Amino acid sequence: MSLESVRRLAGLSRLNLTASEEERLLSEFSSILEYFKVLDRSAGPAEDGPTVTPANLRRDEVGPSDGDGVMKGVPRRKGRLVRAPRVF
């Protein structure tokens, strides 16, 4: 990780960082990336194979649904339509 990488990430995140904040984040990001290297080297499920197999997945089953019960919890509605604030 370099100071330029920190500045690029800050720009992408629309953050205005001071020089001391950039230095602090450089140190923190470097520590985080070092820890990922440790995790990559450690033995884990990727080396032992998948931890989820088709034998231990539950089957999808269609069950009854309570549409009226769900609508009782909606604070703003018009008939069976949910009223929500405009996004755009």
C-alpha positions as CSV (number, residue, x, y, z in Angstrom):
1,M,0.0,0.0,0.0
2,S,1.3,3.4,-0.9
3,L,0.4,7.0,0.0
4,E,-0.8,7.4,-3.6
5,S,-3.2,4.4,-3.1
6,V,-4.6,6.0,0.0
7,R,-5.2,9.3,-1.8
8,R,-6.9,7.4,-4.7
9,L,-9.2,5.6,-2.2
10,A,-10.0,8.8,-0.5
11,G,-10.8,10.5,-3.8
12,L,-13.1,7.6,-4.8
13,S,-14.8,7.8,-1.4
14,R,-15.0,11.6,-1.7
15,L,-13.1,12.2,1.5
16,N,-10.9,15.2,2.1
17,L,-8.1,13.9,4.3
18,T,-5.3,15.9,6.0
19,A,-1.7,14.7,5.6
20,S,-1.8,13.2,9.1
21,E,-5.0,11.3,8.3
22,E,-3.4,10.0,5.1
23,E,-0.4,8.7,7.1
24,R,-2.6,7.1,9.7
25,L,-4.7,5.4,7.1
26,L,-1.6,4.2,5.2
27,S,-0.5,2.5,8.4
28,E,-3.9,1.0,9.2
29,F,-4.5,-0.2,5.6
30,S,-1.0,-1.8,5.5
31,S,-1.7,-3.6,8.8
32,I,-5.0,-4.9,7.4
33,L,-3.4,-6.1,4.2
34,E,-0.7,-7.8,6.2
35,Y,-3.3,-9.7,8.2
36,F,-4.9,-10.8,5.0
37,K,-1.6,-12.3,3.9
38,V,-1.5,-14.2,7.2
39,L,-5.0,-15.5,6.5
40,D,-4.0,-16.5,3.0
41,R,-1.1,-18.6,4.4
42,S,-3.1,-20.3,7.1
43,A,-4.9,-23.6,6.5
44,G,-8.6,-23.2,6.1
45,P,-11.7,-24.5,4.4
46,A,-10.4,-23.7,0.9
47,E,-7.7,-26.3,1.3
48,D,-10.0,-28.9,3.0
49,G,-12.7,-28.5,0.4
50,P,-16.1,-26.9,0.5
51,T,-17.8,-26.6,3.9
52,V,-21.3,-26.7,2.4
53,T,-22.3,-29.7,0.4
54,P,-25.6,-30.6,-1.2
55,A,-26.2,-33.2,1.5
56,N,-26.4,-30.5,4.2
57,L,-28.6,-28.0,2.4
58,R,-32.3,-27.8,3.2
59,R,-34.8,-28.3,0.4
60,D,-36.7,-25.3,-0.8
61,E,-40.4,-25.8,0.0
62,V,-43.3,-23.6,-0.8
63,G,-45.3,-22.8,2.3
64,P,-48.3,-20.7,3.1
65,S,-47.9,-16.9,3.3
66,D,-49.9,-14.4,5.2
67,G,-50.1,-11.3,3.0
68,D,-52.8,-9.7,5.1
69,G,-50.7,-10.1,8.2
70,V,-47.7,-8.6,6.5
71,M,-49.8,-5.6,5.3
72,K,-50.9,-4.9,8.9
73,G,-47.4,-3.9,9.7
74,V,-47.1,-1.4,6.9
75,P,-47.5,2.2,8.2
76,R,-48.5,3.8,4.9
77,R,-50.5,2.0,2.4
78,K,-53.3,2.4,-0.2
79,G,-55.3,-0.8,-0.4
80,R,-52.8,-3.6,-1.1
81,L,-50.1,-1.1,-2.2
82,V,-47.3,0.1,0.0
83,R,-46.7,3.8,0.0
84,A,-43.1,4.9,0.3
85,P,-41.2,8.1,-0.2
86,R,-40.0,9.0,-3.7
87,V,-36.4,8.0,-4.4
88,F,-35.8,10.4,-7.3
